[in-house]
Amino acid sequence: MTAVTFAHRIQRQGVRRVLYTDIARDGMMKGPNMQGLRKLVAHTSLEVIMSGGVTTLDDLRRLAALAVQSVVGVIVGRALYEGAFTLAEAIAVTA
């Protein structure tokens, strides 16, 4: 089942917000699945929290640009743990 198909199913049941994680990218430091995220946002009215693959501040900038399209949050893990950027830098580029 695709993420969009699943999202439609849960949306019909009243869900309004979803955590979207591309498990193939989670913790891999290869960047988020922007194509999958854009598809999910374009085909549903769900609010989306993105998780998995954030590696650089540019990744966060691209995600922040989608905030007007229902992306309401992002989860960052390994990039912070490994010092790719600081929490202050992440907040600055997404504010």
C-alpha positions in Angstrom: 0.0 0.0 0.0 1.4 3.4 -0.9 1.6 6.2 1.7 -1.0 8.2 -0.2 -3.5 5.3 -0.2 -2.9 4.7 3.5 -3.3 8.5 4.1 -6.7 8.5 2.3 -7.8 5.6 4.4 -7.0 7.2 7.7 -8.2 10.6 6.6 -11.7 9.1 6.0 -11.6 7.8 9.5 -11.0 11.3 10.9 -7.2 11.6 11.2 -6.0 15.1 10.5 -2.3 14.9 11.1 0.2 12.2 10.2 3.9 11.4 10.8 5.5 10.6 7.4 8.7 8.5 7.7 10.5 7.0 4.7 12.1 4.1 6.6 14.6 3.5 3.8 16.1 7.0 4.6 15.6 7.2 8.4 19.0 7.6 10.0 20.9 7.2 6.7 21.9 10.8 6.3 20.8 10.8 2.6 18.3 13.6 2.7 14.5 13.4 3.1 12.2 11.8 0.5 11.0 15.1 -0.9 9.2 13.5 -3.8 7.2 11.2 -1.6 6.4 14.1 0.8 5.2 16.4 -2.1 3.0 13.6 -3.4 1.5 13.0 0.1 0.8 16.8 0.5 -0.6 17.2 -3.0 -3.0 14.3 -2.7 -4.4 14.7 0.8 -5.5 17.5 3.2 -3.6 16.0 6.1 -1.1 18.0 8.1 2.2 16.2 7.9 5.2 15.9 10.2 8.2 14.8 8.2 10.7 12.4 9.6 13.7 10.5 8.2 16.8 11.6 6.3 17.3 15.2 7.3 21.0 15.7 6.8 21.7 19.4 6.1 20.3 22.8 6.8 19.4 22.9 3.1 17.1 19.9 3.8 15.4 21.9 6.5 15.1 24.9 4.2 13.4 22.8 1.5 11.0 21.4 4.2 10.3 24.9 5.5 9.3 26.0 2.0 6.6 23.3 2.1 5.1 24.6 5.3 2.5 26.5 3.3 1.5 23.1 1.9 0.6 21.4 5.2 4.0 20.4 6.4 3.7 21.4 10.1 6.8 19.9 11.5 10.0 17.9 11.1 11.8 15.4 13.3 15.6 15.6 13.2 17.8 13.0 14.9 21.1 11.8 13.6 22.2 15.1 12.0 21.9 16.8 15.4 23.6 13.9 17.2 26.5 13.9 14.8 26.9 17.7 14.8 25.9 18.4 11.2 24.3 21.5 12.5 23.0 22.8 15.9 19.5 23.1 17.1 19.8 26.9 17.1 20.9 26.8 13.4 17.9 24.5 12.6 15.5 26.8 14.3 16.9 29.8 12.5 16.5 28.4 9.0 12.9 27.2 9.7 11.6 30.2 11.5 
